[in-house]
Amino acid sequence: MIYARDKYLDRLISRKHNGLIKVITGVRRCGKSYLLFELFYDHLRGSGVDDGHILRMALDSLENRAYCDVEKLHEWILDNIRDNDIHYILLDEIQLANGFEMLMNSLLRMHNVDVYVTGSNSKYLSSDIITEFRGRADEVRIRPLSFSEYVKAYDGDRYEALEEYLTYGGLPELLHFRTDEQKATYLDQILNATYLLDIKERKDVRLPYVLDNIMDVLSSSIGSLVNVTNIKNTMISTGYKGADEDTITKYIGYLEDAYLFEICKRYDIKGRKHISSTSKYYPVDHGLTNARLNFRQMSDRPQIMETIIYNELRSRGFEVDVGEIACRKDDGEKMALVNQEVDFIARMGSRSIYIQSVFRMDDSDKKEQELRPLMRIRDSFKKVIILGDSMKPHYNDDGILFIGLIQFLMDENSLNF
């Protein structure tokens, strides 16, 4: 199965010859090896590099097990450097070479090598790899397939593809499966037998049922503001005891380190500061959380749509917060000051965009509800409403951009309209 990862390939290409180790990170099975060994290798060959100057080693292959001895791996690399021209060294699952840090330091001192690595398994998850190389590495973070990547490899039209994507998410191997049962089974197995088991074994989790329950709580709370106290109270109400707030905080950190969830912090738009009391957590792939909940929440399309938009923004390179702005509300008797939410503030450099995710806007009350917080923002940054319906982008009289979900997802530059 061939699928495009153009944005990530471009990021790798732009980092060639920069004197740092290029570290490809991301949740397991999101396509790190494919990006390095297929797409980037094809780029090198297409740009005139011969095979003798490309050294590839997959350390998780049985035939390469001997090279998990870092001294033998180092010797193999040196033996295959034939001249003073640049040699590209591509190493998959680098953590399997015990003492790989010394190897990387050694390679960094060589003037004619350019090094690219990936890494994730039960000993080291991807976030640890970049930590080990801090100050000597350049990270390329990749995610499961975006919708525009998914639809290019999907056998059907974009509307059929969207239904599949909303349900099962964007892990690349899903494209190999034909039936709903196969897809659901794959997601369940990879979440429980790969991701969560990795965390439990590597971190020696003493309360595995607590980790499982936190996974359940976060999966069912997407789009809602939560904090550790909320999670603890929810667990107690469902019969789970023995988890203090420190343990819950630590276990949430494990899920973040494994790239299963990301925190999206609240930001006071008028006060121009982050609010630390509560945050949102979004999964790196909504198919995993759908499967975790046995697809019980598939009727909650607004929640799934919000997750897809969040991950699309992150894949485009935006930093993302939840916006909050104080508004005055007339309850019929008096004016009250209430805080209203802007789903996302997407930032890139000095640029900011305020975004509302609205699955349906069928009546005037709903429209007024979604527009009110945007209208209260007094700065000049772009304001956008993304609707679940298919809709060509257009502006209203107040300068707010309306765009359909498919149109937003299919065009990398959709927010520039």
N, C-alpha and C positions, 0 to 999 in steps of 0.2 A: 504494500500500500504506500503510495507516494502522496505526501501532503506538504504544502508550502509553509515555511517558517521565515518568511522574507525579512521581517523586522529584526528577528534575532540574528539571522545570518548577517544582515547589514551591521549590527552592533559588533559582532565578532570581527568582521572585515575591517571596521573602522579602528579596531584595537591592535591590528597587526603591527609587529615590530615596535611596540611601545615600551619594551624593556621590563614588562611585568608579566607575571603568570596570569593567564586568562582562566578564570574559574567559572565554570557553568554550573549554576545552582538552580534549585527548584524542587518541587515535590516529586517523589519517585514516580516513574512511568509517564512523565509529562513530555518526554522526547529529547532529553539531554544528549544521550548517545547518538540518536538519529541526527541531531543538529551537527554534532562534531564529526562523526565518522562517515556520514553520507553527504550532507549538504555542504559543510565546510570543506570536506575533502574534495568534492566535485568542483567547488570554487577554486581551490588551489590548482587542481589539474587543469581547469579551464583557463587559468591565468598563466599557464606555462610552466608550472612547477612539475618536475618529473617525479616518479614514484620513489626514486632513490633519495630524494630530499624530503620525503614525508614518512615519518616513523610513527606507526600506529600500533597501540597495544591495549587490548581489552583485558584487564587484569581479573575479571570475573569468569573468564573462559578457562576450561579445564586444561587446555593445551598450553596455557600461559601461566599455569600455577607456579612454576619454578621462579618466575619473575616477581612474585610477591616478596621474594628476598631482595631487598632494596639494593644490595651490592651487585647482584646479578642483573637487575634492571639497569643500574647505572652502567655496568659493563656492556650490556647489549646496546645501550644508547651510544656509548663512546665507540664501540666497534662499527656502528652503522653511520657514523659521521665521516663522510668520505673526503670532504674538502673544506675550504673556508667559506663557501657560499652558505646562505641561510638554510637551516634544516628545521622543518616544522615537526614538533613532537606532540602527538595527540595521545593522551593517556586517559582511559576510561576506568572509573572506580579506583582512583588513585589511593584512597585510604587503605586498600587491601595490601599495599606495600608497606610493611612495618618500618617506620622511620622515614617515611616519604618526605618529611619536612627538610631533612638534611639533603636529600636528593634535589629538592626544588632549589635550595640555597646554592647547591653546586651548579645547577643548570643556569641559574641567574648570573653566574660569574662568567659564563661562556658568551662570546660576542656573536656567535653564528647559530644560535638556536632561538626559536620562538615557541613558547610552551603553552599548551592548552590542556586543561584537565577537567574531569567531572568527578563527582563522588557522592555516593549515598548508599548506606546499608545499615544493618542493625548495630554496627559499631560506630559509624559516623553518619549522621544525616547531613544533608547538604549545607545547612547553616554552619556546621562545625568546620567544614572545609574552608570557607572564606575566613572564619575566625583564626584558623591555624596560619593562614597566609597574610594576616593583617599587615598592611603597609607594603606588602610585596605583591599584591594581587589586584586584578581588575575584574570585578564581578559582572557577569552577564546572567541576569535572572530571567528564567523562562517560565512560562505558565502553560497549563493545558490549552488546547486549541481555542482560539477566539472563534466567534461565529463565522466571520469572513474566511478564516482558514478552514473551518469545518465544512462549510457549504461547498468549497471548491473540490473537496474529496468525497462529498456525499452523492450517492446515486439517486437523484431526485431533484425536485425544484426547491427553491429557497423556503417556501412556506411549509413544505413537508419537513425540510431540514430543521426549521425552527422548532417544530413540535418535538422532534427527536432531541434536539439540543436542550430545550427547556426541561425535558424529562431526565435525560441521561448525562448531560454535561459534555465536556470536551476532551476527556482523556483519549489520546490518539488510538489506542488499541480497540476502542469501541467500534471503530469503523470496520473492523474485521468481523464483527458479529452480526447475525441476521435477525435473530428473534429477540423479543422483549425479555424472555426468560434468560437467554444467554447474557444479555447486557446487564440485567439486574444482578445475576449471579456474579458476574465479573466485578461489578462495583462493590458488592458485599464482601467478596473474598479479598480484594485488594485493600479495602479499608481495614478489615479486621485481621487478616492473616499477614499483611505487609506493613501498612502504616502504623496501626496501633500496636501490633506485636513488636515492631522495631522499637517503639518508644518504651514499652514495658520492659523489654530485655536490656536495652542499652542504658536506660536510666534506673534499672532495678526498682521499678515502681512497686511499692509495698502495699498500696491500696488500689489494685487494678480496677475494682468495681467503681471507685470514685472517678478514675480517669474516664471510664466508659460512660458514667452518668454525666460528667461534664461535657463529653462529646454530644450526648443526647440533648442536654440543656442548650448548648450553643447552637446545635442544629435546628432546634425548634424556636430559637429566639432571634433568628436572622431578621434584621430590620428594626429590632427593638433595642432600646438602651438597657444595658445591664452593668452590674458591677459584682464584685466578689460576694458581697453580702446578699444580693439578690440570688445569686447562684446557690449559695449555702442554704438560704431559706427555701428555695425551690427543691433542693435535694432533701431537706428535712421533711418537707410536706409530702414527698413521695416515698418516705420511709428509709432514706439513706442517712446514716448517722456516722459520726466518727471523723468527719472531714472538717478540719478547722480552716480558717481563711488563708493561713500561710500555705497549707497543702494545696488548696484550690488554686491560689495564685501560681504556685510552682507548676502544677499540672497544666494550667492554661499556657504557661510559658513553654512547656514541652510541645503542645500542639502548635504553637506559633513557630518554634524552632524547626519543626518538621514541615513547615509551610502548609499545614492543613487549614489554619485560620490566620487572619490578619486583623489587628485592632484598627478601628477607625474612630479617632478621637473627636470629641465635641469641640467646637470653636465658636466663641462669642464674637459675632460679626461686628457689633458696635464697639465692644470692649477690646477687640483685637487681641484675644488671648485664648489659650486652650482651657477647657473646663475639665477637671480631673475626676469628678465624682462618678460619672457613668460614661460608657463608650458603647460602640457597636462592634460586633465581630462578624466578619464575612468569611465564608469558606473559599478556598482557592478554586474549588470546583463544586457547583451546586448539585451535580449528579451524585457526588459522594454523600452529601447531606440528605438528598432525596432518598437514596438507598438506605441510609442509616435509619430513617424514619419509615421504612417500608413503603415509601411513596404515598404516605398518608396525607401529606400536605401539598399534593399536586394541584389541589383546587385553589391554593393560595398563590396564584400567578403573580400578584403584585410583589410578593416577597422574592420569588425566583427572579423576576425581571430586575429588581433592585440589585440582587447579587450579580447578575450578568453585567449590568451597567458598571457596577463598582470594579469588577475584574477587567472589563474592557478599558476603563479609564487607567487602571494601573498598568495594563499591558502597553498602553500608549505612552507611558512614562510620566503620568501625573501622580503627584502626591494628593491624597484624598482625605478630607475631614468631613464630619457632619456639621452643618451650620446651624446656629441658633441665633435668633434675633427677637428682641423684646417688641411686642406689639400691644396696642391698646384695643380692648374688646369690650363692646357694649353688651352687657347681659340683660338689658331692659330696665335696670334700676340705677346702675352706676357704671362708670368706665373702669375697667380693671386692666392691669398690666400683666400680660401673659407672654410666655416664651413660645415661639413657633419655630418649626424646624424647616431648614433647607436640607434636602436629602444629602447633597454632596457639594463641597467646595473643592474643585479640581484645580491644582496649582502646578505650574511649570515655570520655573524662574520667576519673573516679575508678573506673569500672566495668571489671572484667576478667572474661573467660570463657575457660576452658581447654577446648579442643576436640580430639577425636580423630576422624580420618576413617578409617572402617573399611568397606571394600567388602563383606566377608563376615566373619561371626563364627560359624563353623559348629561349633566344638568348644571344649572347656573350656580347652585350652592357648592358643588364640588369644584367647579372652575374658580370660584371666588376663594375657596379654601386654599387651593394650590397657588393662586396668584398672590395672595395677601402677603406672605413673607417676602417674596421676591420684590414686590412693590415697595416694601418698607426699606429695602437696601438702597442707600443713597450714593454709593460709589458708582463708577462708570464701567465696571466689569460686566462682561456678557452674562445674560440670564437666559436659561434654556429650560424648556419642558419637553421631556421625552415621553411620548405616548405609546401605549401598547398597540394601537392601531397603526396600520401602514399609512404613512402620510408624507408627502413631499415637504421639505423644509420651507417654512415661511415665517415672517415676523408679524406680530400684531401691532396695534397702534402705539403701544408702550415700549416697543423695541425688544420684546421677548421672543426668542426663537422657539418655534414649535417644530418638532421633528418626530417621525415615527421610529419605533424601535429597530425595525429592519434597516431603514435608511441610515440610522445612526451607526449600527453595527457593521454594515457593509462598506462604509466609506471611512477610511482612516482620518480623512480631513473633514468629516461631517460637521464638527463644531466650528469650523472656519467659514461656514456658509454666511 
